Amino acid sequence: MLGKGKKDDLENQEIKSILAEGLRVEGNVKAQGKIRIDGQITGDVEGEFILFGKSASVKGNVSAKKVVLMGTVEGDLIVDSLELKSTARVKGNLTVKELTVEPGASMEGSVRSGSFLSQSSKEK
């Protein structure tokens, strides 16, 4: 689990890369540091801190330490900390340690969060 200092470090980092609106990527994206995605990705996305803008659209799975989602993801999310903003749309399963959902966000799929993660690990 992330220590408090590490999480704060991610929050305060400058954005290292931006995939702008109108940009289409077909293939997997893997990035270090804080990135912003406003374009369309068909493929999996992996990173430390990923900020998906309102125009972002991903058809693939997302794994990261922290994700702030304002756009659309069609795929599973495996994230330590996930913030679904009011414009977020997710069609897939969520596996998260910390989950924040603003009113208006849309989700379709199963959610495993918090203490349920450790319970399901013990059951296996």
Stockholm file with secondary structure:
# STOCKHOLM 1.0

chainA/1-124         MLGKGKKDDLENQEIKSILAEGLRVEGNVKAQGKIRIDGQITGDVEGEFILFGKSASVKGNVSAKKVVLMGTVEGDLIVDSLELKSTARVKGNLTVKELTVEPGASMEGSVRSGSFLSQSSKEK
#=GR chainA/1-124 SS CCCHHHHHHHHHSCEEEEECTTCEEESCEECCSEEEECSEEESCEEEEEEEECTTCEEESCEEEEEEEESSEEESCEEEEEEEECTTCEEESCEEEEEEEECTTCEEESCEEETHHHHHHHHHC
#=GC SS_cons         CCCHHHHHHHHHSCEEEEECTTCEEESCEECCSEEEECSEEESCEEEEEEEECTTCEEESCEEEEEEEESSEEESCEEEEEEEECTTCEEESCEEEEEEEECTTCEEESCEEETHHHHHHHHHC
//
